[in-house]
């Protein structure tokens, strides 16, 4: 079993491709900066482990990384590269109020989070590309996706109560039937302030009750067409783009809102309705984003 005091023995190689650590107890172990392609951590105890800047991708022999069933409460994956990694049934959080796993600014591609408990998990500023499996996560309540790149992501049917998507790129994202109502008995509202929601898919079962959509960019009319320039990072932190994405979208159904939903025009749905505004007028804001780049590069 690896011990933190063995980290010095790992430094010269910096590569642990194919590491087998199934069921190992590795709390607080410093894996930061290591190459762990194809590593197997299924069922391991990895609370407070540090994977910041680590690379976990498919190995040359085809073996893919796995954290299936692992305990990852308070683990850190900031600036890591995760490709084809399995987090199925992993525990990324404890109780509400405890520190969840942190994937801030990570590059995440083709990863599977099926049945993972990701309550409060942090994906702020992360880049999520290709076919990550997020729709069947056990819980994404209070997860933080602020300023994350999520173009084309599928959250269909996911529980996202109290989740945060402020400034996120959700262009052509599938929000079919998602639950974006408040968490903790109404104490924590979901927030999509200044998010890019052009071409996002909504259905009457998408629940946006009490959600904050202030200055979000969203289709105002049925089958509205448009385009938006977006940029994002690749796995080596090189900027890709800007590239133009053409989109077709429709606004959420009024049945998705309640009176306390804050519309993109910064006014609650009930106040808008009382003033006689149309749905198209409610969905428009002069301050909505017209392009998307990683936050530190600035937006307009």
C-alpha positions in Angstrom: 0.0 0.0 0.0 1.3 3.5 -0.8 2.0 5.8 2.1 2.5 9.6 1.9 6.1 9.2 3.1 6.7 7.2 -0.1 6.0 10.2 -2.3 9.7 10.9 -2.5 10.2 7.6 -4.2 7.7 8.5 -6.9 9.1 11.8 -7.8 11.9 10.7 -10.1 9.6 8.8 -12.5 6.6 11.0 -12.1 4.7 8.2 -13.9 2.5 5.6 -12.3 0.7 4.4 -15.4 -1.3 1.2 -14.7 -1.1 1.6 -10.9 -3.4 -0.9 -9.1 -4.7 0.5 -5.9 -8.1 -1.1 -5.6 -9.5 -0.9 -2.1 -6.4 0.8 -0.8 -6.5 3.3 2.1 -4.9 6.4 0.7 -6.4 9.3 2.7 -4.5 12.6 2.1 -2.0 10.9 -0.3 -0.2 13.5 -2.5 -0.7 12.3 -6.1 -0.4 15.9 -7.4 1.4 16.3 -10.7 1.8 12.6 -11.3 0.9 10.8 -14.5 -1.5 8.0 -13.5 -2.8 6.8 -16.9 -5.0 3.7 -16.5 -4.6 3.7 -12.7 -7.2 1.7 -10.8 -8.5 3.2 -7.5 -11.9 1.3 -7.5 -13.2 1.0 -3.9 -10.2 2.9 -2.5 -10.4 5.4 0.4 -9.1 8.7 -1.0 -10.6 11.3 1.2 -8.5 14.5 1.2 -6.2 13.0 -1.5 -4.5 15.5 -3.7 -4.7 14.8 -7.5 -4.2 18.5 -8.5 -2.4 18.7 -11.8 -2.4 14.9 -12.2 -3.0 13.2 -15.5 -5.5 10.2 -15.5 -6.1 9.1 -19.1 -6.4 5.9 -21.1 -3.0 4.0 -20.9 -1.1 2.8 -23.9 -2.4 -0.7 -23.3 -6.0 0.5 -23.4 -6.6 0.4 -19.6 -8.7 3.3 -18.4 -8.6 5.0 -15.0 -11.2 4.0 -12.4 -12.5 5.5 -9.2 -15.6 3.3 -9.2 -17.0 3.1 -5.7 -14.1 5.1 -4.2 -14.5 7.5 -1.3 -13.4 10.9 -2.6 -14.7 13.3 0.0 -12.6 16.5 0.1 -10.3 15.1 -2.6 -8.7 17.7 -4.9 -8.5 17.4 -8.7 -7.9 21.0 -9.6 -6.1 21.5 -12.9 -6.1 17.7 -13.5 -6.6 16.0 -16.8 -9.3 13.3 -16.6 -10.1 11.3 -19.8 -12.2 8.1 -19.9 -12.1 7.9 -16.1 -14.9 6.1 -14.2 -16.4 7.6 -11.1 -19.4 5.3 -11.1 -21.0 5.0 -7.6 -18.1 7.0 -6.1 -18.8 9.2 -3.1 -17.6 12.7 -3.8 -19.2 14.3 -0.8 -20.5 13.6 2.7 -23.3 15.4 4.4 -24.5 18.9 3.3 -21.9 21.4 4.7 -19.0 19.0 4.3 -16.3 19.7 1.7 -17.0 17.8 -1.6 -14.5 16.8 -4.2 -13.0 19.7 -6.0 -12.6 19.6 -9.9 -12.0 23.3 -10.4 -10.3 24.1 -13.7 -9.9 20.4 -14.5 -10.1 19.1 -18.1 -12.7 16.3 -18.1 -13.5 14.2 -21.1 -15.6 11.0 -21.6 -15.8 10.4 -17.8 -18.6 8.4 -16.3 -20.3 9.7 -13.1 -23.2 7.2 -13.1 -24.7 6.9 -9.6 -22.0 9.0 -8.1 -23.0 11.1 -5.1 -21.8 14.5 -6.2 -23.7 16.7 -3.8 -21.9 20.0 -3.6 -19.1 18.8 -5.9 -17.0 21.7 -7.3 -16.5 22.0 -11.1 -16.0 25.8 -11.2 -14.0 26.8 -14.3 -13.7 23.2 -15.4 -13.7 22.2 -19.1 -16.1 19.3 -19.8 -16.0 18.0 -23.4 -17.1 14.9 -25.3 -19.5 12.4 -23.8 -19.2 12.8 -20.0 -22.1 10.9 -18.3 -23.7 13.3 -15.9 -27.4 12.7 -16.4 -27.5 9.6 -14.2 -25.6 11.0 -11.3 -27.2 10.2 -7.9 -27.1 13.9 -6.9 -25.7 17.1 -8.3 -27.6 19.2 -5.8 -25.6 22.3 -4.8 -22.9 21.4 -7.3 -20.8 24.4 -8.5 -20.4 24.7 -12.3 -19.8 28.4 -12.3 -17.7 29.6 -15.3 -17.4 26.0 -16.5 -17.4 25.0 -20.2 -20.3 22.6 -20.7 -21.3 23.1 -24.3 -23.4 20.2 -25.5 -23.5 18.5 -22.1 -26.4 16.3 -21.2 -28.0 16.7 -17.8 -31.4 15.2 -18.7 -33.4 14.3 -15.6 -30.6 15.3 -13.2 -31.3 16.6 -9.7 -29.6 20.0 -9.7 -31.3 21.6 -6.7 -29.4 24.7 -5.6 -26.7 24.1 -8.3 -24.7 27.1 -9.5 -24.0 27.7 -13.2 -23.2 31.4 -13.1 -21.2 32.4 -16.1 -21.1 28.9 -17.5 -21.2 27.9 -21.2 -24.3 25.8 -21.6 -24.7 26.3 -25.3 -26.8 23.4 -26.8 -26.9 21.7 -23.3 -29.7 19.2 -22.7 -31.7 20.3 -19.6 -34.7 18.1 -20.3 -36.6 17.5 -17.1 -33.8 18.7 -14.8 -34.7 19.9 -11.3 -33.2 23.4 -10.6 -35.4 24.2 -7.6 -33.9 25.4 -4.3 -32.0 23.0 -2.0 -32.1 22.8 1.8 -35.8 23.5 2.1 -35.6 26.5 -0.1 -32.5 28.1 1.5 -30.2 27.7 -1.5 -31.6 28.7 -4.9 -30.2 27.4 -8.2 -28.4 30.2 -10.1 -27.7 30.6 -13.8 -26.7 34.3 -13.8 -25.0 35.4 -17.0 -24.9 31.8 -18.3 -24.9 31.1 -22.0 -28.0 29.0 -22.6 -28.3 29.5 -26.4 -29.8 26.4 -28.0 -30.3 24.7 -24.6 -33.1 22.1 -24.6 -35.9 22.6 -22.1 -39.2 20.7 -21.6 -42.3 21.5 -19.6 -40.8 19.1 -16.9 -37.7 21.3 -16.6 -38.2 22.8 -13.2 -36.8 26.3 -12.8 -38.9 27.3 -9.8 -37.1 30.1 -7.8 -34.0 29.8 -10.1 -32.1 33.0 -10.8 -31.6 33.5 -14.6 -30.5 37.2 -14.3 -28.7 38.3 -17.5 -28.7 34.7 -18.9 -28.5 34.4 -22.7 -31.4 32.3 -23.8 -33.7 31.9 -26.8 -36.6 34.4 -26.5 -38.9 32.8 -29.2 -39.7 29.3 -30.4 -37.1 27.8 -32.7 -35.0 30.9 -32.6 -31.7 30.7 -34.5 -28.4 32.3 -33.8 -24.7 31.8 -33.4 -22.1 32.4 -30.7 -18.3 32.4 -30.6 -16.8 30.2 -27.9 -13.3 29.3 -26.8 -12.1 26.7 -24.3 -9.0 25.0 -23.1 -7.6 21.6 -24.4 -6.0 19.1 -22.0 -2.7 21.0 -22.3 -4.3 24.2 -21.3 -4.0 25.6 -24.8 -6.8 27.8 -25.9 -9.1 26.3 -28.6 -11.0 28.8 -30.8 -12.8 31.1 -31.0 -15.1 28.9 -33.0 -18.7 29.7 -34.0 -21.5 27.5 -32.9 -24.8 27.7 -34.7 -27.8 27.1 -32.5 -31.5 26.6 -32.6 -33.5 26.9 -29.4 -36.7 27.8 -27.6 -37.3 29.4 -24.2 -38.5 27.3 -21.2 -42.2 26.8 -20.9 -43.9 29.2 -18.5 -44.9 26.1 -16.5 -41.2 25.7 -15.6 -41.3 28.9 -13.6 -42.9 30.0 -10.4 -43.5 33.5 -9.3 -40.1 33.8 -7.7 -38.1 32.7 -10.7 -35.8 35.6 -11.7 -36.0 36.0 -15.5 -33.1 37.1 -17.7 -34.4 40.6 -17.6 -33.6 40.6 -13.8 -37.3 40.7 -12.8 -39.3 37.9 -11.2 -41.7 36.0 -13.3 -44.7 37.2 -11.2 -43.7 40.9 -11.5 -43.2 40.5 -15.3 -46.6 38.9 -15.6 -48.2 41.6 -13.6 -46.7 44.2 -15.9 -48.0 42.4 -18.9 -44.7 41.4 -20.4 -44.5 38.7 -23.0 -42.3 35.6 -22.4 -40.0 36.9 -25.2 -39.6 40.2 -23.3 -38.9 38.4 -20.0 -36.1 36.3 -21.7 -34.1 39.3 -23.0 -31.3 41.2 -21.3 -29.0 43.9 -22.8 -26.3 42.5 -20.5 -26.6 38.9 -21.6 -23.2 37.4 -22.8 -22.7 37.4 -26.6 -19.6 35.2 -26.6 -17.9 32.8 -24.2 -14.2 32.4 -23.2 -12.6 31.1 -20.0 -13.2 33.7 -17.3 -9.6 34.9 -16.8 -9.5 35.9 -20.5 -12.5 38.2 -20.2 -15.8 38.2 -22.0 -18.0 40.7 -23.7 
